Amino acid sequence: MKEFTYKITDTMGLHARPAGEFVKEASTYESNITISKGEKVVDAKKIFSVMGLVVKCGDEVKITLEGTDEDLASVTLQKFMQEHL
């Protein structure tokens, strides 16, 4: 299992466009991937779940990955978040 945290720096937070791109990227991996804010944990491969977190600028999210390709997925999703959020 891998996990990392990321503080959102985009002034608009995790809004529709980057959330959709994040879900699309997460969906390319076999591993189970979740994203959480506070106590709420959701499937990172489901757009409505990710949008339901209502992540704003300054919020910290935790990404948890578990599966056969978790190492690659972790590196790729961390890079995505740094570049887009």
Residue, then its C-alpha position, 0 to 999 in steps of 0.5 A: m500500500k502506498e499513500f501520499t498527501y497533497k495540499i491543493t494550491d489551485t485557487m479554484g480547488l479541485h474543480a470539474r476540469p482537473a477532477g475529471e482529468f484526475v479521475k481519468e488518470a486514476s482509472t488507467y491503473e488496476s490498483n484500488i485508489t482512494i482520495s480522502k479529505g478529513e474523514k471522508v474517503v471516496d473512490a478516486k475513479k468516480i467523478f461524482s465521488v471526487m467532486g463530492l469531496v468539495v476540495k478547496c484551495g488550501d485543503e489537504v487530500k490523501i491519496t491511498l493506492e493498493g494493488t499491483d501497479e501502485d508504485l507507478a500510479s503513485v508517482t504518476l498521480q503525485k506528478f499530476m497533482q503538482e502540475h495541475l492542482 
